[in-house]
Amino acid sequence: MTAQLTPQNIALTVLLFFVLVTIHEWGHFYFAKRAGILVREFAIGFGPKVFAFRRGETKYTLRLLPFGGYVRMAGEDPETVNVAPGQTIAVEADGDVVKRLYLDRIDERMNAVRGEVKSIDLEHRLELRLDVDGIEERYRIDPEAVTIARGQAMQIAPWDRQFAGKTVRQRAMAIFAGPMMNVILAAGLFIAFAFLNGVAVNVVVNKVTPGEPAEAAGIRSGDIIQSINGIEIGPNSSKIRELVTSSPDQPMEWVVLRDGKPVAVEMTPIEAEDPNGNAQIRVGVEMMPLTRPATLQEGLTNGFTTMWAATVTIFEGFKMLVLGQFTLDDLGGPVRMAEMTLQLANAGLLYYTWWAAMLSLYLAIFNLLPVPALDGSRLLFLGLEAIRGRPIDRDRESLVHFIGFAMLMLLMVAVTYNDILRLFRG
């Protein structure tokens, strides 16, 4: 199948990536906000900003590299501004409550009080002692006060607004919610796929290959295959392939329904090479399911059954990865996923829906793996904290996640480079 670069297919590809990443990050965002955590940034993509706007406490950004996204929570970001005793600052206060703290260009700040910091607590007590011309003044700090340095404003994060200041359960939910939202989306899409696909009731001949046994036997396009060698077929197309494959050079009796009447024909499968040069036993028919609309129960049941089968397939792929039963060509990055999305968008809504469900499920499972920098690794650290009764050293945990992120980015670069080379090689 060749991908057609139509505006519609390109739009569907971009939309799919945007939806999958956005709903994942929205899960983190929603449950972080619900726990009272200050979310500084909701980002789709990595690298340089393409577009950004602020609403409330959070800055929403679209970034250049479409490798995922992130939710930057207070206490988890490297941009926190520290104010130390002995530092000269300017503050803007409403009475004795500080609303703004200016850390540079303080002589230019109008309507602000300038002084030397004697003590300051921006996390717990929210207090400031300031030496103003030899007189000590005491201030309370507004929990939503803003620090301004190098032209950038940043809201302070008291301990009860920081990620680390929440319970293990609240933090775990904020982390787990990302993959959870992808699972929910996948379930909805698999159910939609089941309704779009319908329920197979028979197998119908879609095409007869000229010069093959089926044509010689009189099989026609539109024939409904009822039985082979006395075995009822129903909707089981795999049974047809099994019977044909096990009967090389052996006559077979097919009964097909044509114009509402049963017709018996005899044909003998032949062994020939497929276009790739592989031996194949065939009769020369292409088949497709004959379907009817699914009931509500069938749609739900078939949707979850398909989702379970997809889950097993994904884990089998991870098993092969762990056992080293793969090559670099077996791995795919954003380029290959975009290529597949284009192809399946071109194939129609049914296949596009199935592929979207598969990608959403894969994203959820992949993120739950205990690999540093992924959600699964962070949940593992939270589990260890719950068992130990105290958190793992934050610097050590951050180092583990940083190394994991760097390795994942290197792997992403490698597979992307390989995908691009594969495209040029055709």
C-alpha positions as CSV (number, residue, x, y, z in Angstrom):
1,M,0.0,0.0,0.0
2,T,1.4,3.4,-1.0
3,A,0.7,6.5,1.0
4,Q,-0.9,9.3,-0.9
5,L,0.2,12.8,0.3
6,T,-3.2,14.4,-0.1
7,P,-4.1,17.4,2.2
8,Q,-6.7,15.3,3.9
9,N,-4.4,12.4,4.7
10,I,-1.7,14.7,5.9
11,A,-4.3,16.5,8.1
12,L,-5.5,13.1,9.5
13,T,-1.9,12.1,10.3
14,V,-1.1,15.3,12.1
15,L,-4.5,15.2,13.9
16,L,-3.8,11.6,15.2
17,F,-0.4,12.4,16.7
18,F,-1.8,15.6,18.2
19,V,-4.8,13.8,19.8
20,L,-2.7,10.9,21.1
21,V,-0.1,13.1,22.8
22,T,-2.6,15.7,24.0
23,I,-5.0,13.3,25.7
24,H,-2.0,11.6,27.4
25,E,-0.6,14.9,28.7
26,W,-4.1,16.1,29.6
27,G,-4.4,13.1,31.9
28,H,-1.3,14.2,33.8
29,F,-2.5,17.8,33.8
30,Y,-6.0,17.1,35.0
31,F,-5.1,14.9,38.0
32,A,-2.1,17.2,38.9
33,K,-4.5,20.2,39.0
34,R,-7.0,18.1,40.9
35,A,-4.4,17.4,43.5
36,G,-3.6,21.1,43.8
37,I,-0.3,20.9,42.1
38,L,0.9,24.1,40.3
39,V,1.3,23.2,36.6
40,R,3.7,25.6,35.0
41,E,3.6,24.3,31.4
42,F,1.5,22.0,29.2
43,A,3.6,21.2,26.2
44,I,3.1,19.2,23.0
45,G,6.4,18.3,21.4
46,F,9.9,19.1,22.5
47,G,12.5,21.7,21.5
48,P,12.0,25.3,20.3
49,K,8.5,26.9,20.9
50,V,6.3,27.3,17.8
51,F,3.3,28.7,19.5
52,A,2.5,29.6,23.1
53,F,-0.2,31.3,25.2
54,R,-0.9,31.5,28.9
55,R,-4.2,30.9,30.7
56,G,-4.3,31.1,34.4
57,E,-1.3,29.6,36.1
58,T,-0.3,27.5,33.1
59,K,1.5,28.2,29.8
60,Y,0.4,26.1,26.9
61,T,3.0,25.5,24.2
62,L,3.4,23.8,20.9
63,R,7.0,22.8,20.2
64,L,8.9,21.9,17.1
65,L,9.9,18.2,17.6
66,P,6.8,15.9,17.5
67,F,8.4,13.2,19.8
68,G,5.8,13.5,22.6
69,G,5.0,16.1,25.2
70,Y,5.2,16.9,28.9
71,V,3.4,18.6,31.8
72,R,5.9,20.7,33.9
73,M,4.8,20.6,37.5
74,A,6.1,22.9,40.3
75,G,9.0,21.2,42.1
76,E,9.9,19.1,39.1
77,D,11.2,22.0,36.9
78,P,14.7,23.4,36.7
79,E,13.7,27.0,36.4
80,T,12.9,27.7,40.0
81,V,14.3,31.1,41.1
82,N,16.0,31.1,44.5
83,V,16.2,34.1,46.8
84,A,18.9,34.1,49.4
85,P,19.7,36.1,52.6
86,G,22.0,39.0,51.8
87,Q,20.5,39.5,48.3
88,T,19.1,42.9,47.5
89,I,15.6,42.8,46.0
90,A,12.5,45.0,45.5
91,V,9.0,43.9,46.5
92,E,5.6,45.2,45.6
93,A,3.2,44.7,48.4
94,D,-0.5,45.2,49.3
95,G,-0.1,46.3,52.9
96,D,2.2,43.7,54.4
97,V,1.4,41.0,51.8
98,V,4.0,40.7,49.0
99,K,2.6,40.3,45.5
100,R,5.7,40.7,43.4
101,L,9.4,40.1,44.1
102,Y,11.9,41.8,41.7
103,L,15.3,40.2,41.6
104,D,17.1,42.4,39.1
105,R,16.9,46.0,37.8
106,I,15.6,46.9,41.2
107,D,16.4,50.6,40.9
108,E,14.0,50.8,37.9
109,R,11.1,49.3,39.9
110,M,8.6,52.1,40.7
111,N,6.2,51.8,43.7
112,A,8.4,49.0,45.1
113,V,10.2,48.7,48.4
114,R,14.0,48.0,48.0
115,G,16.0,46.3,50.7
116,E,18.4,43.5,51.7
117,V,16.9,40.1,52.5
118,K,17.5,39.0,56.1
119,S,15.4,35.8,55.8
120,I,12.9,34.5,53.4
121,D,10.7,31.3,53.1
122,L,8.9,30.8,49.9
123,E,7.7,27.3,50.6
124,H,6.4,26.8,54.1
125,R,6.0,29.9,56.3
126,L,5.7,32.3,53.3
127,E,7.5,35.0,55.3
128,L,10.0,37.7,54.4
129,R,12.3,39.9,56.6
130,L,13.7,42.8,54.7
131,D,16.3,45.4,55.8
132,V,15.1,48.7,54.4
133,D,17.6,51.5,55.1
134,G,18.6,49.9,58.4
135,I,15.0,49.2,59.5
136,E,13.7,45.6,59.5
137,E,10.3,45.1,57.9
138,R,8.3,41.9,58.0
139,Y,6.1,40.8,55.2
140,R,3.8,37.9,54.5
141,I,4.1,36.4,51.0
142,D,1.0,35.8,48.9
143,P,0.8,32.1,47.9
144,E,0.4,33.2,44.3
145,A,3.2,35.8,44.5
146,V,5.4,36.2,41.4
147,T,9.1,36.5,41.1
148,I,10.5,38.6,38.2
149,A,14.1,38.0,37.0
150,R,15.7,38.5,33.6
151,G,12.4,39.8,32.3
152,Q,10.6,36.5,33.1
153,A,7.8,36.2,35.6
154,M,7.4,33.0,37.6
155,Q,4.7,32.2,40.2
156,I,6.1,30.9,43.4
157,A,5.2,27.4,44.5
158,P,4.5,26.8,48.2
159,W,5.2,23.3,49.4
160,D,1.5,22.3,49.2
161,R,1.5,23.3,45.5
162,Q,4.6,21.3,44.6
163,F,4.5,17.7,43.2
164,A,6.7,16.4,46.1
165,G,4.4,18.1,48.6
166,K,1.5,15.7,47.7
167,T,0.8,12.2,49.0
168,V,2.2,9.2,47.2
169,R,-1.3,8.3,46.1
170,Q,-1.9,11.8,44.6
171,R,1.4,11.8,42.8
172,A,1.0,8.3,41.5
173,M,-2.4,9.2,40.1
174,A,-1.0,12.3,38.4
175,I,1.6,10.0,36.7
176,F,-0.6,7.1,35.9
177,A,-3.4,9.2,34.5
178,G,-1.5,9.8,31.2
179,P,-1.3,6.1,30.2
180,M,-4.8,5.6,31.6
181,M,-6.3,8.2,29.3
182,N,-4.6,6.5,26.3
183,V,-6.1,3.2,27.4
184,I,-9.6,4.8,27.6
185,L,-9.1,6.4,24.2
186,A,-8.0,3.0,22.8
187,A,-11.0,1.2,24.2
188,G,-13.3,3.8,22.7
189,L,-11.6,3.5,19.3
190,F,-11.6,-0.3,19.3
191,I,-15.4,-0.3,20.1
192,A,-15.9,2.3,17.3
193,F,-13.9,0.0,15.0
194,A,-16.1,-3.0,16.0
195,F,-19.3,-1.0,15.1
196,L,-17.7,0.2,11.8
197,N,-16.6,-3.3,10.9
198,G,-19.8,-5.0,11.8
199,V,-20.2,-8.7,12.5
200,A,-19.1,-11.2,9.9
201,V,-21.8,-13.7,8.9
202,N,-20.3,-15.2,5.8
203,V,-17.2,-15.1,3.5
204,V,-17.8,-13.8,0.0
205,V,-15.5,-14.1,-3.0
206,N,-14.3,-10.6,-3.8
207,K,-12.1,-11.4,-6.9
208,V,-11.3,-14.4,-9.0
209,T,-7.7,-14.6,-10.4
210,P,-7.7,-15.4,-14.2
211,G,-6.1,-18.7,-15.1
212,E,-6.3,-20.1,-11.6
213,P,-8.3,-23.2,-10.4
214,A,-11.2,-21.2,-9.1
215,E,-11.9,-19.6,-12.5
216,A,-11.7,-23.0,-14.2
217,A,-14.2,-24.4,-11.7
218,G,-16.6,-21.6,-12.4
219,I,-16.3,-19.6,-9.1
220,R,-17.6,-16.0,-9.6
221,S,-17.1,-12.8,-7.7
222,G,-20.0,-12.4,-5.3
223,D,-20.3,-16.1,-4.5
224,I,-20.9,-16.8,-0.8
225,I,-18.7,-19.7,0.4
226,Q,-21.0,-22.1,2.4
227,S,-18.9,-25.2,2.8
228,I,-15.7,-27.0,1.7
229,N,-15.5,-30.8,1.7
230,G,-18.7,-30.8,3.9
231,I,-17.2,-28.4,6.5
232,E,-19.4,-25.4,7.2
233,I,-17.4,-22.1,6.8
234,G,-19.7,-19.4,8.1
235,P,-17.6,-16.2,8.7
236,N,-14.3,-18.2,9.2
237,S,-12.1,-17.1,6.3
238,S,-9.0,-18.6,8.1
239,K,-10.6,-22.0,7.9
240,I,-10.7,-21.7,4.1
241,R,-7.0,-20.9,4.0
242,E,-6.3,-23.8,6.3
243,L,-8.3,-26.3,4.2
244,V,-6.7,-25.0,0.9
245,T,-3.2,-25.1,2.3
246,S,-3.6,-28.6,3.6
247,S,-4.9,-29.9,0.2
248,P,-2.2,-29.4,-2.5
249,D,-3.1,-31.2,-5.7
250,Q,-6.2,-32.8,-4.0
251,P,-9.7,-32.2,-5.4
252,M,-11.9,-30.2,-3.1
253,E,-15.7,-29.8,-3.2
254,W,-16.9,-26.2,-2.6
255,V,-20.5,-25.3,-2.1
256,V,-21.2,-21.6,-2.8
257,L,-24.5,-19.6,-2.6
258,R,-25.1,-17.8,-5.9
259,D,-28.3,-15.8,-6.4
260,G,-29.8,-17.5,-3.3
261,K,-29.2,-21.0,-4.6
262,P,-26.4,-23.5,-3.6
263,V,-23.9,-24.4,-6.3
264,A,-21.4,-27.2,-6.0
265,V,-18.1,-27.0,-7.7
266,E,-14.9,-29.0,-7.7
267,M,-11.4,-27.6,-7.8
268,T,-7.8,-28.6,-7.1
269,P,-5.4,-26.2,-5.3
270,I,-2.1,-25.7,-7.0
271,E,1.4,-24.8,-5.6
272,A,2.9,-21.7,-7.1
273,E,5.2,-18.8,-6.1
274,D,3.8,-15.6,-4.8
275,P,5.2,-12.2,-6.0
276,N,8.0,-12.5,-3.4
277,G,9.1,-15.9,-4.7
278,N,7.7,-17.9,-1.7
279,A,5.9,-21.2,-2.3
280,Q,2.1,-20.9,-1.9
281,I,-0.8,-23.3,-2.2
282,R,-3.8,-21.5,-3.7
283,V,-7.0,-21.7,-5.7
284,G,-7.0,-18.0,-7.0
285,V,-9.7,-16.2,-5.0
286,E,-9.6,-13.1,-2.9
287,M,-12.1,-13.1,-0.1
288,M,-13.8,-10.6,2.1
289,P,-16.3,-10.9,5.0
290,L,-20.0,-10.4,4.5
291,T,-21.1,-8.4,7.5
292,R,-24.2,-7.1,9.3
293,P,-24.4,-4.2,11.7
294,A,-23.3,-5.1,15.3
295,T,-25.7,-4.9,18.2
296,L,-24.7,-2.9,21.2
297,Q,-23.5,-5.9,23.1
298,E,-21.6,-7.3,20.1
299,G,-19.9,-3.9,19.5
300,L,-18.7,-3.7,23.1
301,T,-17.7,-7.4,23.3
302,N,-15.9,-7.4,20.0
303,G,-14.2,-4.1,20.8
304,F,-12.7,-5.3,24.1
305,T,-11.8,-8.7,22.5
306,T,-9.9,-6.9,19.7
307,M,-8.2,-4.7,22.3
308,W,-7.1,-7.7,24.4
309,A,-5.7,-9.4,21.2
310,A,-3.8,-6.1,20.4
311,T,-2.4,-6.0,24.0
312,V,-1.1,-9.5,23.7
313,T,0.5,-8.6,20.3
314,I,2.2,-5.5,21.8
315,F,3.7,-7.5,24.7
316,E,4.9,-10.2,22.3
317,G,6.8,-7.4,20.5
318,F,8.3,-6.2,23.7
319,K,9.3,-9.7,24.6
320,M,11.2,-10.0,21.2
321,L,12.9,-6.7,21.9
322,V,14.1,-7.8,25.4
323,L,15.3,-11.2,24.0
324,G,17.2,-9.3,21.2
325,Q,15.1,-11.0,18.4
326,F,15.1,-7.8,16.3
327,T,17.1,-5.6,14.0
328,L,17.2,-1.8,13.7
329,D,14.9,-2.2,10.7
330,D,12.3,-3.8,12.9
331,L,12.0,-0.6,15.0
332,G,10.1,2.4,13.9
333,G,10.2,6.0,15.0
334,P,7.9,9.0,14.2
335,V,8.7,8.9,10.5
336,R,7.6,5.3,10.1
337,M,4.5,5.8,12.2
338,A,3.6,8.9,10.1
339,E,4.1,6.8,7.0
340,M,1.9,4.0,8.3
341,T,-0.7,6.6,9.4
342,L,-0.8,8.1,5.9
343,Q,-1.2,4.7,4.3
344,L,-4.1,3.7,6.6
345,A,-5.8,7.1,6.3
346,N,-5.7,6.5,2.6
347,A,-7.3,3.0,3.1
348,G,-10.4,4.5,4.8
349,L,-12.0,5.3,8.1
350,L,-12.2,1.7,9.2
351,Y,-8.4,1.1,9.0
352,Y,-7.6,4.5,10.3
353,T,-9.7,4.0,13.4
354,W,-8.0,0.6,14.1
355,W,-4.6,2.1,13.7
356,A,-5.4,5.1,16.0
357,A,-6.6,2.6,18.6
358,M,-3.4,0.5,18.2
359,L,-1.2,3.6,18.6
360,S,-3.0,4.8,21.6
361,L,-2.8,1.4,23.3
362,Y,0.9,1.1,22.4
363,L,1.6,4.6,23.8
364,A,-0.1,3.6,27.1
365,I,1.8,0.3,27.5
366,F,5.1,1.7,26.4
367,N,4.9,4.5,28.9
368,L,4.1,2.1,31.7
369,L,7.3,0.2,31.2
370,P,9.8,0.5,34.1
371,V,12.3,2.4,31.8
372,P,13.9,5.5,33.2
373,A,12.2,8.7,32.2
374,L,9.0,6.9,31.4
375,D,5.9,7.0,33.5
376,G,6.4,3.4,34.6
377,S,9.8,4.3,36.1
378,R,8.4,7.2,38.1
379,L,5.6,4.9,39.4
380,L,8.3,2.4,40.4
381,F,10.1,5.1,42.4
382,L,6.8,6.1,44.1
383,G,6.2,2.4,44.9
384,L,9.6,2.2,46.6
385,E,8.8,5.4,48.5
386,A,5.5,3.8,49.7
387,I,7.3,0.7,50.9
388,R,10.3,2.5,52.5
389,G,8.1,5.2,54.1
390,R,10.4,7.9,52.8
391,P,11.2,9.2,49.3
392,I,14.3,8.2,47.2
393,D,16.9,11.0,47.1
394,R,15.5,13.4,44.5
395,D,18.9,14.2,43.0
396,R,19.6,10.5,42.4
397,E,16.1,9.9,40.9
398,S,16.5,12.9,38.7
399,L,19.8,11.6,37.4
400,V,18.3,8.2,36.6
401,H,15.5,9.9,34.7
402,F,17.9,12.2,32.9
403,I,20.1,9.3,31.7
404,G,17.0,7.4,30.6
405,F,15.7,10.4,28.7
406,A,19.0,10.9,27.0
407,M,19.1,7.2,26.0
408,L,15.6,7.3,24.6
409,M,16.4,10.4,22.6
410,L,19.5,8.7,21.2
411,L,17.4,5.7,20.2
412,M,14.7,8.0,18.7
413,V,17.4,9.8,16.6
414,A,18.8,6.4,15.5
415,V,15.5,4.9,14.4
416,T,14.4,8.2,12.8
417,Y,17.6,8.3,10.8
418,N,17.1,4.7,9.8
419,D,13.5,5.4,8.8
420,I,14.7,8.3,6.5
421,L,17.3,6.1,4.9
422,R,14.7,3.4,4.3
423,L,12.4,5.9,2.6
424,F,15.2,7.0,0.3
425,R,16.1,3.3,-0.4
426,G,12.5,2.7,-1.2
